[in-house]
Amino acid sequence: MKLLKKLLPVFIGVSAGYAYWYFIGCHGGSCPITGNWYTSVIYGGIVGATWLLPSRKKGETEAAGRQKADTPEALAGTSDTRANTTEN
């Protein structure tokens, strides 16, 4: 079951890459990705594999936001230097 969860997004990407080449792709061969079916399939597989990359969990995202808000510039309210200048 774990193997299926890892291969399914890649298979979907490969299938989408082939379908894109078949229905939309450039059949003259001048397009670098969609000119040949195998480059389109490889590209689709890579895109599908990116779905397997871990994303940040909700707690990690909130912690990153708090760390950014705790910087001296954010605490002093001087992160935008244009706001402190006077106009003539």
Secondary structure as UniProt FT lines:
FT   HELIX           2..23
FT   TURN            27..28
FT   TURN            32..34
FT   HELIX           37..50
FT   TURN            51..52
FT   HELIX           58..69
FT   HELIX           72..76
FT   HELIX           81..84
//
